[in-house]
Amino acid sequence: MDSHLRFYYANKNKSFRPGLKKIRVRKKLTQESLSLQANLARVYISELEYGKKTPSIETLFKISKALNIKCSRLMDLTEEEFHN
């Protein structure tokens, strides 16, 4: 299993939330605009950012595509934020 996926499954809710908002804001996107681009509900984006939900692998790919970054880079950035 890829190291990104191992980290993701080992840390579930904690792994994704620190970085998503930071990346989204850095890209100058609102939750609404990200949700529209990723074809997800705005409330779901909010729940991801606050650690209330855990994204599926499919959702990770949708979000990374909407953010115009590779999924592995999205996981790197969220892992970096998790450890800071």
C-alpha positions as CSV (number, residue, x, y, z in Angstrom):
1,M,0.0,0.0,0.0
2,D,1.2,3.5,-0.9
3,S,2.6,5.5,2.1
4,H,0.1,8.2,1.5
5,L,-2.8,5.8,1.8
6,R,-1.2,4.1,4.9
7,F,-1.0,7.5,6.6
8,Y,-4.6,8.4,5.5
9,Y,-6.1,5.2,6.8
10,A,-4.0,5.3,10.0
11,N,-5.1,8.8,10.9
12,K,-8.5,9.1,9.1
13,N,-10.2,12.3,10.4
14,K,-7.1,13.9,11.8
15,S,-5.1,13.6,8.6
16,F,-7.3,15.5,6.2
17,R,-8.6,18.5,8.1
18,P,-5.5,20.6,8.8
19,G,-4.5,21.0,5.2
20,L,-7.7,21.2,3.2
21,K,-8.8,24.6,4.4
22,K,-5.2,26.0,4.0
23,I,-4.9,24.7,0.5
24,R,-8.4,25.9,-0.5
25,V,-7.7,29.4,0.9
26,R,-4.3,29.5,-0.8
27,K,-6.1,28.7,-4.1
28,K,-8.5,31.6,-3.3
29,L,-11.5,29.3,-3.4
30,T,-14.5,29.4,-1.1
31,Q,-16.1,26.3,0.2
32,E,-19.0,26.9,-2.2
33,S,-16.7,27.2,-5.3
34,L,-14.6,24.2,-4.3
35,S,-17.8,22.2,-3.8
36,L,-19.2,23.2,-7.2
37,Q,-15.9,22.3,-8.9
38,A,-15.6,18.9,-7.1
39,N,-19.3,18.2,-7.5
40,L,-19.7,17.8,-3.7
41,A,-22.0,19.6,-1.2
42,R,-20.7,22.7,0.4
43,V,-21.7,21.4,3.8
44,Y,-19.6,18.3,3.1
45,I,-16.5,20.4,2.4
46,S,-17.1,22.2,5.7
47,E,-17.4,18.8,7.5
48,L,-14.2,17.7,6.0
49,E,-12.4,20.8,7.1
50,Y,-13.6,20.4,10.6
51,G,-12.9,16.7,10.8
52,K,-16.5,15.6,11.1
53,K,-16.3,13.5,7.9
54,T,-13.6,11.3,6.3
55,P,-13.3,11.5,2.5
56,S,-13.3,8.4,0.4
57,I,-10.5,7.8,-2.1
58,E,-12.9,8.9,-4.9
59,T,-13.7,12.1,-3.0
60,L,-9.9,12.8,-2.6
61,F,-9.5,12.6,-6.3
62,K,-12.5,14.9,-6.9
63,I,-11.1,17.5,-4.5
64,S,-7.5,17.2,-5.9
65,K,-8.8,17.7,-9.4
66,A,-10.9,20.7,-8.3
67,L,-7.8,22.2,-6.6
68,N,-5.7,21.4,-9.7
69,I,-3.1,19.4,-7.8
70,K,-2.2,15.7,-7.8
71,C,-3.9,13.6,-5.1
72,S,-0.5,12.6,-3.8
73,R,0.4,16.3,-3.4
74,L,-2.9,17.0,-1.6
75,M,-2.0,14.2,0.8
76,D,1.6,15.5,1.3
77,L,0.3,18.9,2.1
78,T,-2.3,17.6,4.6
79,E,0.3,15.4,6.2
80,E,2.7,18.3,6.6
81,E,0.0,20.4,8.2
82,F,-0.9,17.4,10.5
83,H,2.7,17.2,11.8
84,N,3.1,21.0,12.3
